[in-house]
Amino acid sequence: MPVKRVVGIALAGTAVLAPAVACSSSGGGAAPASQGVQPAASAPATPAPPPEHPFTGQPVAGRRPVLAVKIENTSSGKPQLGLRSADLVFVEQVEGGLTRLMAVFSSKIPAKVGPVRSARISDLHLLPMFGKPALAYSGVQSKMVPLVQRASLFDVSDSAAPGAYFRQPGRVAPYNLFADTRKLLAKAPKATKARDIGLTFGDAPEGGTPKKSFTVKYPAATFTFAWSAAQKRWLVTQDGSKDMAAEGGQLGAPTIVVQYAKTTRSEFHDFTGSYTPLIHTTGTGKAVVLRDGKAYKAEWARASEKEGTVFTTEGGEPMNFSRGQVWVVLAAPKPVQP
């Protein structure tokens, strides 16, 4: 509105000056009407803020393809490389009550990532919310191969893109398989770019319970997330040891979402006979959102596998996350041993 008023006044002034100059032109010495009139000063345009990334709420210049990577999460495979750059980190229960990670990259993609491990059936139910992303992994159970081939993803596993993988010196197999992310994405040039998956970012809602730490237990793994006011992140500890990154520093994120999801036996199992858990990530359920040193009770809903997960407060308002990396800890309402 201020710009319109300035222009309007300037135009009005020009209209008044023009006749006066025309009348004096008979004197022969008058300057042309265009001289002596100052051009209207235009107000400087306010640049539009950069768009926010749908996975982190942070400003980005543009949208990039989505790369999901299955990463080892036992002491044998630590420290992991590349996790600090992930937009999202999903914690999933696997056989024997242990956990494995699925890291999702888009806004920042590290040069290398690993250790890369095998995929699970629950991954195939999570990935459709991203469209058709690239999935990096190292093998699946033979019965799952047809399901992977039909899944909404670009296969950039070590068998589909062997040139993108290498063995990291100083580590023991199978915990030494790492991948070059540039080569992975080169094998999936049509991978879907980041899009809305239902997350909202911004100011915290009213309420919340102050928390110094929050613990999530699996049958054979325990996570503790401790609030660091200095770093403004929840720092990750697993099984009593700090989760350190290969790049240095302790892993952690501004927002930790503990999403309680029904977990049952799938039709798949490992060579010991231990069944692979199937995490049901569609439907509705309860959650706890950790941010800013507080815990907020929340609810989640995902109508279909092609849609994202919407988190709300108990009152039905959007449950805003802090801007930055988000960990989604998929936990059963009660620990189960499938």
Secondary structure, DSSP 8 states (H G I E B T S, - for coil): -HHHHHHHHHHHHHHHHHHHHHHHGGGS----TTTT---------------B-TTT--B-SS--B-EEEEE--SGGG-SBBSGGG-SEEEEEE-GGG-EEEEEEESSS--SEEB-B----HHHHHHGGGGSS-EEE-S---GGGHHHHHHSSSEE-STTTSGGGEEE-TT--TTTTEEEEHHHHHHT-TT--B----S--BSS--S--EE-SEEEEEETTEEEEEEEETTTTEEEEEETTEE-BBTTSSB-EESEEEEEE--EEEEEEE-TTS-EEEEE--SEEEEEEEEETTEEEEEEEEESSTTS--EEEETTSSB--B-SS-EEEEEE-SS----
